[in-house]
Amino acid sequence: MDISKTIAEMKKEPGFAAQVGMVLVHNGVVRAWSRKDRSAVSAIDVSVNREKISALRDEYARKPGIYKILIEAQTGRLRPGDDLLFIVVAGDIRENVKPVLAELLDRVKAEAVIKTEHSD
């Protein structure tokens, strides 16, 4: 996902200027170390439950003040530095947008993304 292009396209949509005061972006990147023990990671295999991501996006898009949510998750073999997960949340005010991004991110990671780490 090209974040700048994605946001620029969103800004062209009817209603954007009237409804959006904040756009938050999560850009998850593959780390070169494991979260559990900080051991070296050379690659990860990722599978994604796209139906669950869609359901989560729809659920959180109905929250107060939310204009639009975009989610893009990569699958397959990824290496450190590769983009893994993009979430864009656009809405009216930070009190509405920040918690939606935080909760949605945690749920996508817990419920819809499976990663297997590999080391050399």
C-alpha positions as CSV (number, residue, x, y, z in Angstrom):
1,M,0.0,0.0,0.0
2,D,1.3,3.4,-0.9
3,I,0.1,5.4,2.2
4,S,0.4,8.8,0.6
5,K,-1.5,7.8,-2.5
6,T,-4.1,6.0,-0.5
7,I,-4.8,9.0,1.7
8,A,-4.8,11.4,-1.3
9,E,-7.4,9.2,-3.0
10,M,-9.5,9.1,0.2
11,K,-9.4,12.9,0.4
12,K,-11.1,13.0,-3.0
13,E,-14.1,11.1,-1.8
14,P,-17.4,12.9,-1.2
15,G,-17.8,13.7,2.5
16,F,-14.2,13.4,3.4
17,A,-13.6,17.1,4.2
18,A,-16.9,17.4,6.1
19,Q,-16.3,14.3,8.2
20,V,-12.6,13.8,8.7
21,G,-10.3,15.6,11.1
22,M,-7.8,12.8,11.7
23,V,-6.3,9.9,9.7
24,L,-4.2,7.4,11.6
25,V,-2.0,4.8,9.9
26,H,-0.4,1.6,11.2
27,N,2.4,0.2,9.1
28,G,3.5,-3.1,10.6
29,V,7.0,-4.2,9.4
30,V,8.6,-7.6,9.9
31,R,11.2,-7.4,12.7
32,A,14.6,-9.2,12.5
33,W,14.0,-10.5,16.1
34,S,11.4,-12.5,17.9
35,R,9.0,-10.7,20.2
36,K,9.0,-13.6,22.6
37,D,12.8,-13.9,23.2
38,R,14.5,-11.4,20.9
39,S,16.2,-14.3,19.0
40,A,17.1,-13.6,15.4
41,V,14.4,-14.0,12.7
42,S,15.4,-14.4,9.1
43,A,11.8,-14.8,7.7
44,I,8.2,-15.3,8.6
45,D,5.4,-17.2,6.9
46,V,2.1,-15.3,7.2
47,S,-1.4,-16.5,6.6
48,V,-4.4,-14.2,6.8
49,N,-8.1,-14.9,7.4
50,R,-9.5,-12.3,5.0
51,E,-13.1,-12.9,6.0
52,K,-12.3,-12.1,9.6
53,I,-10.4,-9.0,8.6
54,S,-13.4,-7.9,6.6
55,A,-15.8,-8.6,9.5
56,L,-13.5,-6.6,11.9
57,R,-13.2,-3.7,9.5
58,D,-17.0,-3.6,9.1
59,E,-17.5,-3.8,12.9
60,Y,-15.1,-1.0,13.7
61,A,-16.3,1.2,10.8
62,R,-19.7,1.5,12.6
63,K,-18.1,3.1,15.6
64,P,-19.0,6.7,16.3
65,G,-17.1,9.2,14.2
66,I,-15.4,6.7,11.9
67,Y,-15.5,7.7,8.2
68,K,-13.5,4.8,6.7
69,I,-11.1,2.0,7.5
70,L,-8.7,0.3,5.1
71,I,-6.8,-2.8,5.9
72,E,-4.1,-4.6,3.8
73,A,-2.3,-7.6,5.1
74,Q,0.5,-9.4,3.2
75,T,0.7,-13.2,3.1
76,G,3.4,-15.7,2.3
77,R,7.1,-15.6,3.1
78,L,8.3,-12.2,4.3
79,R,11.7,-11.0,5.4
80,P,12.8,-8.4,8.0
81,G,12.0,-4.9,6.7
82,D,9.0,-6.1,4.6
83,D,5.7,-4.5,5.1
84,L,3.3,-6.9,6.8
85,L,0.2,-5.0,7.8
86,F,-1.4,-1.6,6.9
87,I,-4.4,-0.2,8.7
88,V,-5.8,3.3,7.9
89,V,-8.5,4.7,10.1
90,A,-10.1,8.1,9.1
91,G,-12.6,9.8,11.4
92,D,-13.7,13.0,13.0
93,I,-11.8,13.5,16.3
94,R,-8.9,11.8,18.0
95,E,-11.0,10.5,20.9
96,N,-12.9,8.4,18.4
97,V,-10.1,7.5,16.0
98,K,-7.2,6.5,18.3
99,P,-9.1,3.8,20.2
100,V,-10.5,2.3,17.1
101,L,-7.0,1.9,15.5
102,A,-5.6,0.5,18.8
103,E,-8.4,-2.0,19.3
104,L,-8.7,-3.0,15.7
105,L,-4.9,-3.6,15.4
106,D,-4.9,-5.8,18.4
107,R,-7.8,-7.8,17.2
108,V,-6.5,-8.2,13.6
109,K,-3.2,-9.5,15.0
110,A,-4.9,-11.8,17.5
111,E,-7.8,-13.1,15.4
112,A,-6.9,-12.9,11.7
113,V,-3.1,-13.1,11.2
114,I,-1.0,-16.2,11.8
115,K,2.8,-15.9,11.7
116,T,5.5,-18.6,11.8
117,E,9.0,-17.3,12.5
118,H,12.1,-18.8,10.9
119,S,15.8,-18.3,11.8
120,D,18.8,-19.2,9.8
